[in-house]
Amino acid sequence: MNVRLLPGALAFLFTATLFGQGCPPPTNIPVGSCAPQSGTVSNFSGDTGTMRVRKSIFKLSAAEIAELKLAFQKLRALPATDPRTWMAQAKVHCWYCSGDGTTVPDVHSNWAFLPWHRDFLYNLEKTLGTLVGNPNFALPYWDWNTPDTSACTGHLKVPPPYLGGGTANSLFDCYRKISSTTTMDVNRVGAARINTLLTNNNTFDLFFGTATTSSAMSPGPHGYVHLWVGNPSTLSGTQDMGILDTAARDPLFWAHHANIDRIWEMWIAKYGTPTYPSGFRSQNWLFWNQNKVRTRMTGGDAADRATRLKYRYDPPCGTLTVNQLPDFVQLTPTPLTVHAQAAIAPDHEFNIKGVTGRNVVLHLEDVTVPANEGAILRVYINKPSATAAESADDIAGVGNFVEELFIVPSRSPDSENHEGHEHKMHIKIALPPEIAAEVERAKGEVDVTIVPVAAGDEGVLMGVPTTANVRLKKPYISVE
Ligand code: C2O
């Protein structure tokens, strides 16, 4: 045997399996030659299936994890002639980040960032579903921004299904810097960081970017996770996630980007669905769909996720992310009715039955009262006709809910140094099962009526309700 032929022969023999697992020597992977294969282009016509549900990777059942692994195994095993292969997917990503810098703008540096990745994930999700014969198959999301709870820990680490098992585990990638014990910096990707990011980026242009400026997410938490998983400076050539050319070779890429995509929905839950500019909607790109057809998809397809792409997000485990609306309401002696809602995507099913053992909670946040005043408030659910003239006993009954709050002054009414002092409370009101069921029927939306009442016999509070000098944030509901 001619020894000099051996490397080439080995490469030929083992290309399929080595590429299939993602652990070939880095030099064997042609970075930079990621021009897409040609093919007739057809325009995406909208998903006609049922709504798929993307779950947190930390909430998947053993059977769902097995299906996820099988799907990636089949993806890796596709013959190189198939345009949907694991490597072909990575090349599509490579092409749109640096493949041809002169004619294809990098989708990471402008408002293409969120919709491009959404459309990209859509095609992989449908392809994996086709490979395992499950049209309802949905990608999981790696919610690094969910706080750990006793029910569910390890959000800041690589999710366990993606680790271990070596080449037998289709979700494993040897080109990572991290192990099962390394932990991301909570200040860079945790709940507080994401809340701040959402609060600060309160306009369309700031959050989504523009045709020429970056989305807040891209160089923010998104970039941090890429570099954390595969830091290019420490891995010299073995850095899948750490370089955009190779990032989509790591199965973790898809779970990371599903979470980025979910944060788009969190922005909508906070601010409402934006009017997407026509230039945002008309941007378009080419992908390989689940039927090997080269498909043109647009920013508009991504913007109309629920109707065009047909998927939604299941909430993470632990406390739901709730809607912390910034606007304060000022009470007056007249009853005030405000609309409270759970912060969930509009088409999310508010399923109390699915959260057995958890409570539906009404939040009255930043209830603020001057230190030398008190207040008595009745809080009704779905009773906008409530007045101070009716007692709580009159109204409480089957299907009604009222909670009385007695806020005691913290300083004497005539104390001299109360100027500028307030007390502030975050009041949580757990709702009983029948009211929780009503909230569920209303898909997480209810009216909350707050009625200031006179102290009367109940106590010695002064100036109630003639002042009702109470402010609070707009109420919201959570499941926890
Ligand atoms: Cu297209 Cu997270 O990179």
Residues whose N, C-alpha, C, O or C-beta is under 5 A from the ligand:
A	BS01	C2O	none
